[in-house]
């Protein structure tokens, strides 16, 4: 298992997703790299969609084509998303419940995940949210402001 998202610094995060660190896996999409628990723990499907949306990175982007500045923006976005999720009690869109049996409310704040067909809420964007499948996982993104790095 890789390190926990909250246990790595921004510099360490960039190093994890640096092409030299990814070795042969560097050509697979960033979405799959984020979900790879051997690289980093704590980023699931929802958080990866939300973090990539905040960082303006298309989920099919190749990690070896993403600049360090963009990776830093992704790190900050993932930290922001996970903090917001914790603050709102987690995401209960499907079946998550806390120890008291209560659902969280983070699903009320999704900007990308499950927003297919809706207008992107980024100020000045106006794109229409899309859904694709990346490695057997749904991925939700805005094709207008999320840049594809290939």
C-alpha positions in Angstrom: 0.0 0.0 0.0 1.1 3.5 -0.8 1.1 6.4 1.7 -2.1 8.0 2.8 -3.1 11.2 1.0 -3.0 13.2 4.2 0.4 11.9 5.2 2.2 13.2 2.1 3.4 16.7 1.5 2.7 18.4 -1.8 6.3 17.7 -2.9 5.9 14.0 -2.1 2.6 13.9 -4.0 4.2 15.4 -7.1 7.0 12.9 -6.8 4.6 9.9 -6.6 2.9 10.9 -9.9 6.2 12.0 -11.6 6.8 9.8 -14.6 10.1 8.4 -13.2 8.2 7.2 -10.1 5.5 5.5 -12.1 7.9 3.5 -14.2 6.1 1.4 -16.7 2.7 2.6 -15.5 3.3 6.2 -16.6 1.2 5.9 -19.7 -2.1 4.8 -18.0 -4.6 7.6 -17.3 -4.2 9.8 -14.2 -7.7 8.6 -13.1 -6.4 5.0 -12.8 -3.1 6.2 -11.2 -5.1 8.0 -8.5 -7.2 4.9 -7.8 -4.1 2.7 -7.5 -3.7 2.1 -3.8 -0.1 1.0 -4.2 0.7 4.6 -5.2 -1.6 6.5 -2.8 -4.3 5.5 -0.3 -7.4 7.6 0.4 -8.5 8.7 -3.1 -11.5 6.8 -4.4 -13.7 7.2 -7.4 -15.7 10.2 -6.1 -12.7 12.1 -4.7 -10.7 11.5 -7.9 -13.4 13.0 -10.1 -13.8 16.0 -7.8 -10.1 16.6 -7.5 -9.5 16.4 -11.2 -12.4 18.8 -11.8 -10.8 21.3 -9.4 -7.4 20.9 -11.0 -8.7 21.3 -14.6 -7.3 17.9 -15.6 -9.1 15.5 -17.9 -9.3 11.9 -16.3 -7.6 10.3 -19.4 -4.6 12.6 -19.1 -1.2 10.8 -19.0 0.7 11.5 -15.8 3.9 11.9 -17.7 2.4 14.8 -19.7 0.9 16.7 -16.7 3.1 19.5 -15.4 4.3 19.6 -11.8 2.3 22.8 -11.3 -0.9 20.9 -12.4 0.0 18.0 -10.1 0.4 20.4 -7.2 -3.1 21.9 -8.1 -4.4 18.3 -8.1 -2.9 17.7 -4.6 -4.5 20.8 -3.2 -7.8 19.9 -4.8 -7.8 16.4 -3.3 -7.0 17.8 0.1 -9.8 20.3 -0.2 -12.3 17.7 -1.4 -11.4 15.2 1.4 -11.6 17.9 4.1 -15.0 19.0 2.8 -16.2 15.4 2.8 -15.1 14.9 6.4 -16.7 18.2 7.4 -20.1 17.1 5.9 -20.0 13.6 7.3 -18.8 11.7 4.2 -20.5 10.8 1.0 -23.7 8.7 1.3 -24.7 8.7 -2.4 -24.8 4.9 -2.2 -24.5 3.1 1.1 -22.0 4.8 3.4 -23.2 5.3 7.0 -21.2 6.4 10.1 -21.1 4.3 13.3 -24.4 5.8 14.4 -26.1 4.8 11.2 -26.3 8.3 9.8 -25.5 9.2 6.2 -23.2 12.0 5.2 -24.0 15.0 3.1 -21.0 15.4 0.8 -23.0 14.2 -2.2 -24.9 17.5 -2.0 -21.7 19.3 -3.0 -20.5 17.3 -6.0 -19.2 19.4 -8.8 -18.3 16.5 -11.1 -19.3 13.1 -9.8 -22.7 12.0 -11.2 -23.3 15.4 -12.8 -23.6 13.9 -16.3 -25.6 16.1 -18.7 -25.6 19.1 -16.3 -24.0 22.4 -17.0 -20.6 22.7 -15.5 -20.8 25.1 -12.5 -17.3 26.5 -12.9 -17.7 30.2 -13.3 -17.5 31.2 -17.0 -17.2 27.6 -18.2 -20.6 26.6 -19.5 -19.5 23.1 -20.6 -21.7 20.1 -20.3 -20.6 17.4 -17.9 -19.7 14.0 -19.4 -19.3 10.5 -18.2 -16.8 7.9 -19.5 -15.6 4.6 -18.3 -11.9 4.5 -17.4 -10.6 1.1 -16.3 -14.1 -0.2 -15.5 -14.8 2.9 -13.3 -17.1 5.8 -14.1 -15.4 9.1 -14.5 -17.3 12.4 -14.6 -15.7 15.5 -16.1 -16.2 18.8 -18.0 -14.7 18.5 -21.5 -14.5 22.3 -21.8 -12.3 23.2 -18.9 -10.6 19.9 -18.0 -7.5 19.7 -20.3 -6.5 16.4 -21.8 -2.7 16.0 -21.5 -1.5 13.3 -23.9 
